[in-house]
Amino acid sequence: MRPYIIINCAMSIDGKIAMPDGRQARISSEEDMARVHKLRSEVDAVLVGVGTVLADDPKLTVKKEYVKKARNPTRIILDAHLRTPENAEVMQPNARTIIVTTEKEYKHGLLEIIKCGEGDMVDLHALMPMLYERGIKRLLVEGGSTVIWEFLRKKLFDELHVYIAPFVIGGKGPTMAGGKGIDSIEDAIKLNLFAIERYGEGIVLKFTPSQ
Ligand SMILES: NC(=O)c1ccc[n+]([C@@H]2O[C@H](COP(=O)([O-])OP(=O)(O)OC[C@H]3O[C@@H](n4cnc5c(N)ncnc54)[C@H](OP(=O)(O)O)[C@@H]3O)[C@@H](O)[C@H]2O)c1
């Protein structure tokens, strides 16, 4: 068994999810921020890669200004070599945090470190049942570029939500799906569009995977 997986990301009209040098950029409109926080409050866990933790230092909690009865989901960090800084926001004891590594196991209070896979990459297929066993039935994958690519490539998603902002960032910064990419157009990851919704000045496109 695996959780129901929603991938969510915000990009500029030219597909960029951050500044050209990888710094965090506020891409979502205020209305989209409200949508994302509501989504976080409806899932059991929010997952990001350690690249996002190091670049953005996100809290991954639910803000009361967007959701009145805010309930923080578990935070999951893919971090093969335990690079998450001890003082990172995701290490604060305001929500449960699971760090997934290829190195060791540990549990204390709201922090759990679990081992899954070998070397540089956490084994995502093996991780999903481990999360399900820990009560995570709905999972929101928020990035970044490498992590979204890996979930798409492995067809580990049920919905993909993309907010598109009406501005251009340019440059060679991170895009929604980084990683190695495909070798031939026949290998493109195909999607079915099922919703187009307006959030302030931008739109959200929602997809399911195509068989
Ligand atoms: N606009 C948005 O919606 C949005 C949201 C989030 C992030 N971002 C942006 O995304 C950028 C960060 O993206 P990123 O690609 O550098 O980092 P990332 O995708 O957040 O993290 C990638 C890292 O996670 C670790 N990892 C371990 N197992 C993995 C697996 N199975 N699959 C994928 N990653 C695995 C690897 O590091 P180790 O080998 O060290 O474990 C890998 O380098 C930042 O610029 C951030 O601002 C944008």
The ligand as an SDF file (V2000), in Angstrom:
LIG
                    3D

 48 52  0  0  0  0  0  0  0  0999 V2000
    8.2370   27.0220   -6.5570 N   0  0  0  0  0  0  0  0  0  0  0  0
    8.0590   25.8930   -5.9030 C   0  0  0  0  0  0  0  0  0  0  0  0
    6.9400   25.3370   -5.8790 O   0  0  0  0  0  0  0  0  0  0  0  0
    9.2050   25.2780   -5.1810 C   0  0  0  0  0  0  0  0  0  0  0  0
    8.9580   24.3490   -4.1490 C   0  0  0  0  0  0  0  0  0  0  0  0
   10.0460   23.7570   -3.5180 C   0  0  0  0  0  0  0  0  0  0  0  0
   11.3380   24.0760   -3.9050 C   0  0  0  0  0  0  0  0  0  0  0  0
   11.5610   24.9880   -4.8740 N   0  0  0  0  0  0  0  0  0  0  0  0
   12.9280   25.3120   -5.3150 C   0  0  0  0  0  0  0  0  0  0  0  0
   13.5700   24.0960   -5.7010 O   0  0  0  0  0  0  0  0  0  0  0  0
   14.9860   24.2480   -5.5550 C   0  0  0  0  0  0  0  0  0  0  0  0
   15.5430   23.0150   -4.8680 C   0  0  0  0  0  0  0  0  0  0  0  0
   15.4360   21.9110   -5.7620 O   0  0  0  0  0  0  0  0  0  0  0  0
   16.6390   20.8680   -5.8460 P   0  0  0  0  0  0  0  0  0  0  0  0
   16.3990   20.0490   -7.0370 O   0  0  0  0  0  0  0  0  0  0  0  0
   17.9540   21.5820   -5.7050 O   0  0  0  0  0  0  0  0  0  0  0  0
   16.4910   20.0380   -4.4920 O   0  0  0  0  0  0  0  0  0  0  0  0
   15.3450   19.0650   -3.9450 P   0  0  0  0  0  0  0  0  0  0  0  0
   14.6100   18.4420   -5.0560 O   0  0  0  0  0  0  0  0  0  0  0  0
   14.5810   19.7890   -2.8950 O   0  0  0  0  0  0  0  0  0  0  0  0
   16.2380   17.9880   -3.1700 O   0  0  0  0  0  0  0  0  0  0  0  0
   17.0250   17.0980   -3.9270 C   0  0  0  0  0  0  0  0  0  0  0  0
   17.9370   16.3120   -3.0150 C   0  0  0  0  0  0  0  0  0  0  0  0
   17.1710   15.4060   -2.2040 O   0  0  0  0  0  0  0  0  0  0  0  0
   17.9930   14.2960   -1.9020 C   0  0  0  0  0  0  0  0  0  0  0  0
   17.3290   13.0460   -2.2560 N   0  0  0  0  0  0  0  0  0  0  0  0
   17.4890   11.8880   -1.5800 C   0  0  0  0  0  0  0  0  0  0  0  0
   16.8050   10.9050   -2.1240 N   0  0  0  0  0  0  0  0  0  0  0  0
   16.1780   11.4190   -3.2080 C   0  0  0  0  0  0  0  0  0  0  0  0
   15.3220   10.8560   -4.1900 C   0  0  0  0  0  0  0  0  0  0  0  0
   14.9610    9.5650   -4.1720 N   0  0  0  0  0  0  0  0  0  0  0  0
   14.8720   11.6440   -5.1680 N   0  0  0  0  0  0  0  0  0  0  0  0
   15.2000   12.9450   -5.2070 C   0  0  0  0  0  0  0  0  0  0  0  0
   16.0130   13.5610   -4.2950 N   0  0  0  0  0  0  0  0  0  0  0  0
   16.5050   12.7780   -3.2970 C   0  0  0  0  0  0  0  0  0  0  0  0
   19.2840   14.4320   -2.7120 C   0  0  0  0  0  0  0  0  0  0  0  0
   20.2690   15.0030   -1.8760 O   0  0  0  0  0  0  0  0  0  0  0  0
   21.1970   14.0350   -0.9640 P   0  0  0  0  0  0  0  0  0  0  0  0
   21.8750   13.1000   -1.9250 O   0  0  0  0  0  0  0  0  0  0  0  0
   22.0710   14.9240   -0.2040 O   0  0  0  0  0  0  0  0  0  0  0  0
   20.2280   13.2950   -0.1070 O   0  0  0  0  0  0  0  0  0  0  0  0
   18.8850   15.4270   -3.7740 C   0  0  0  0  0  0  0  0  0  0  0  0
   19.9830   16.1600   -4.2590 O   0  0  0  0  0  0  0  0  0  0  0  0
   15.2120   25.5270   -4.7500 C   0  0  0  0  0  0  0  0  0  0  0  0
   15.6640   26.5230   -5.6180 O   0  0  0  0  0  0  0  0  0  0  0  0
   13.8200   25.8660   -4.2280 C   0  0  0  0  0  0  0  0  0  0  0  0
   13.6450   27.2660   -4.0580 O   0  0  0  0  0  0  0  0  0  0  0  0
   10.5150   25.6080   -5.5140 C   0  0  0  0  0  0  0  0  0  0  0  0
  1  2  1  0
  2  3  2  0
  2  4  1  0
  4  5  1  0
  4 48  2  0
  5  6  2  0
  6  7  1  0
  7  8  2  0
  8  9  1  0
  8 48  1  0
  9 10  1  0
  9 46  1  0
 10 11  1  0
 11 12  1  0
 11 44  1  0
 12 13  1  0
 13 14  1  0
 14 15  2  0
 14 16  1  0
 14 17  1  0
 17 18  1  0
 18 19  2  0
 18 20  1  0
 18 21  1  0
 21 22  1  0
 22 23  1  0
 23 24  1  0
 23 42  1  0
 24 25  1  0
 25 26  1  0
 25 36  1  0
 26 27  1  0
 26 35  1  0
 27 28  2  0
 28 29  1  0
 29 30  1  0
 29 35  2  0
 30 31  1  0
 30 32  2  0
 32 33  1  0
 33 34  2  0
 34 35  1  0
 36 37  1  0
 36 42  1  0
 37 38  1  0
 38 39  2  0
 38 40  1  0
 38 41  1  0
 42 43  1  0
 44 45  1  0
 44 46  1  0
 46 47  1  0
M  CHG  2   8   1  16  -1
M  END
$$$$
